[in-house]
Amino acid sequence: MEVHLCQLDSVWENRAASHDRARRLLAAAKPAEGSLIVLPEMFATGFSTNLGITCQTDAREDESFLRELAHEHRSTVMGGVVSPAPSGKGFNQSVTFDPSGNELARYSKIQPFLLGSEGECHDPGSHVCTFPLGQFTVAPLVCYDLRFPEHFRTAVKMGADLMVVIASWPVKRHHHWLTLLQARAIENLAFVIGVNRTGADPNFLHNGRSVVVSPHGHIIADAGEGEQVLTTRIDAEAAHQWRRDFPALRDMR
């Protein structure tokens, strides 16, 4: 399966400008039909706590944009949005649409980044989810979830062999980002994709480093630090074969 990691320099609190930037990057990348396209956490606004700007209205502006991309490129598209929560706060979500615009998955970030005051505007999600895509079973996760391996292990117990982490991860902790993505791949014998934003916002500097990690923990594709779409191919059979050759998951207690 061909995967395209859209390492976007999101325009701070400017939905229209971020949409335009993402659209131009993907148009230049020319994704093959049937690909998986992934955009970062809160790709349209950056990681802002201004819920009045970040949270989608009834028009679901960011989801409509993701659906348009899926239709345009005849591919599956995943990206980060903020949706209204019953409490009056929002949910920081990863949503995925197929080429026909059908919703394949909606995952609400279980671990809001409380150190960054995310809990003041976002409620936590309650459960991990998975969905089938080709020969893979995919689990979407969001940023700070990466530090909590129990959510990844739950996904594996649900059949996941591809975990996709979307993020707004700052440069000062980029070593943690890469190390933890590799650790999650190794311990779960799964492919792990991490898609991070790049560029600066009023609070943090981000250096991208969106990567694809093999089930052995090897970084097989790395977007570096600039704005770009990273394209590579992954094969589900590689994960399935490794799980047969080294059946450590059978030893879970």
Residue pairs with C-beta under 8 A, 6 or more apart in sequence:
1 34
1 35
1 36
1 133
1 134
1 135
1 136
1 233
1 234
1 235
1 236
2 31
2 32
2 34
2 35
2 36
2 231
2 232
2 233
3 35
3 36
3 37
3 38
3 193
3 212
3 231
3 232
3 233
3 234
4 26
4 29
4 31
4 35
4 36
4 37
4 38
4 75
4 229
4 230
4 231
5 38
5 193
5 195
5 210
5 211
5 212
5 221
5 223
5 229
5 230
5 231
6 22
6 25
6 26
6 29
6 37
6 38
6 39
6 40
6 43
6 195
6 229
7 40
7 195
7 196
7 197
7 198
7 208
7 210
7 223
7 226
7 227
7 228
7 229
7 230
8 18
8 21
8 22
8 25
8 39
8 40
8 43
8 197
8 198
8 227
9 21
9 197
9 198
9 199
9 227
10 18
10 21
10 40
10 42
10 43
10 44
10 45
10 46
10 168
10 197
10 199
10 201
11 17
11 18
11 21
11 46
12 45
12 46
12 48
12 201
12 202
13 45
13 46
13 48
13 50
13 53
13 54
14 45
15 44
15 45
15 53
15 61
15 62
18 43
18 44
18 45
18 46
19 44
19 62
19 65
21 227
22 39
22 43
22 65
22 69
23 69
25 227
25 228
25 229
26 37
26 69
26 73
26 229
28 229
29 229
29 231
31 37
31 73
31 75
31 229
31 231
32 75
33 73
33 74
33 75
33 99
34 74
34 75
34 134
35 73
35 75
35 76
36 75
36 76
36 77
36 78
36 133
36 164
37 69
37 70
37 73
37 75
37 76
37 77
37 78
38 77
38 78
38 79
38 164
38 166
38 193
38 195
39 66
39 77
39 78
39 79
39 80
39 166
39 195
40 79
40 80
40 166
40 167
40 168
40 195
40 196
40 197
40 210
41 47
41 80
41 92
41 94
41 142
41 143
41 166
41 167
41 168
41 197
42 48
42 54
42 80
42 81
42 82
42 92
42 168
43 62
43 79
43 80
43 166
43 197
44 54
44 61
44 62
44 65
44 81
45 53
45 54
45 82
46 168
46 197
46 201
47 116
47 168
47 197
47 201
47 203
47 204
48 54
48 201
49 116
49 117
49 118
49 120
49 121
50 121
51 82
51 89
51 90
51 121
54 82
54 90
54 121
55 82
55 83
55 84
55 90
56 62
56 63
56 81
56 82
56 83
56 84
60 83
62 79
62 81
62 82
63 81
63 95
63 97
66 77
66 78
66 79
66 81
66 95
66 97
67 77
67 97
67 101
69 75
69 77
70 76
70 77
70 97
70 98
70 99
70 100
70 101
71 99
71 100
71 101
73 99
74 99
75 99
76 96
76 97
76 98
76 99
76 104
76 133
77 96
77 97
78 94
78 95
78 96
78 105
78 140
78 164
78 166
79 94
79 95
79 166
80 92
80 93
80 94
80 95
80 142
80 166
81 93
81 95
82 90
82 91
82 92
82 93
82 122
83 90
83 91
83 93
84 90
84 91
85 91
85 122
85 123
87 123
89 121
89 122
89 123
90 121
90 122
90 123
91 108
91 109
91 122
91 123
91 125
92 108
92 109
92 112
92 118
92 122
92 142
93 106
93 107
93 108
93 109
93 125
93 142
94 105
94 106
94 107
94 109
94 140
94 141
94 142
94 164
94 166
95 103
95 105
95 106
95 107
96 103
96 104
96 105
96 106
96 131
96 138
96 140
97 103
97 104
98 104
104 131
104 133
105 129
105 130
105 131
105 138
105 140
106 129
107 125
107 128
107 129
107 140
107 141
107 142
108 123
108 124
108 125
108 126
109 122
109 124
109 125
109 141
109 142
109 143
109 144
109 145
110 124
110 125
110 126
110 127
110 128
110 145
110 148
110 151
111 124
111 144
111 145
111 147
111 148
111 151
112 118
112 119
112 122
112 123
112 124
112 144
113 143
113 144
116 203
118 144
128 139
128 141
128 151
128 154
128 155
128 158
129 139
129 140
130 137
130 138
130 139
130 155
130 158
130 159
130 160
131 137
131 138
132 138
133 162
134 236
135 236
135 237
135 240
136 161
136 162
136 191
136 236
137 158
137 159
137 160
137 161
137 162
138 160
138 162
138 163
138 164
139 152
139 155
139 158
139 160
139 162
139 163
139 164
140 163
140 164
140 166
141 151
141 152
141 155
141 163
141 164
141 165
141 166
142 165
142 166
142 167
143 165
143 166
143 167
143 168
143 169
145 151
145 165
146 165
146 167
146 177
146 180
146 181
146 184
146 194
147 176
147 180
149 183
149 184
149 187
152 160
152 163
152 184
152 187
152 188
153 187
153 188
153 252
155 163
155 188
156 188
156 189
156 190
156 249
157 252
160 188
160 190
161 189
161 190
161 191
161 215
161 236
161 239
161 240
161 243
162 190
162 191
162 192
162 193
162 234
162 236
162 239
163 184
163 185
163 188
163 190
163 191
163 192
163 193
164 192
164 193
164 195
165 181
165 184
165 192
165 193
165 194
165 195
166 195
166 196
167 177
167 194
167 195
167 196
167 197
168 196
168 197
168 204
168 206
169 177
169 196
169 206
170 204
170 205
170 206
171 204
171 205
171 206
171 207
172 204
172 205
174 207
174 209
177 194
177 196
177 209
178 209
178 211
178 219
181 192
181 194
181 211
181 213
182 192
182 213
182 217
182 219
183 217
184 190
184 192
184 213
185 191
185 192
185 213
185 214
185 215
185 216
185 217
186 215
186 216
186 217
188 215
188 249
189 215
189 239
189 242
189 243
189 246
189 248
189 249
190 215
190 239
191 212
191 213
191 214
191 215
191 234
191 238
191 239
192 212
192 213
193 210
193 211
193 212
193 213
194 209
194 210
194 211
194 213
195 210
196 206
196 208
196 209
196 210
197 206
197 208
198 206
198 207
198 208
198 225
198 226
198 227
199 205
199 206
199 227
200 206
207 225
208 223
208 224
208 225
208 226
208 227
209 222
209 223
209 224
209 225
210 222
210 223
210 230
211 219
211 221
211 222
211 223
212 219
212 220
212 221
212 230
212 232
212 234
213 219
213 220
214 220
214 238
215 238
215 239
215 242
215 243
216 242
220 232
220 234
221 230
221 232
222 230
223 230
243 249
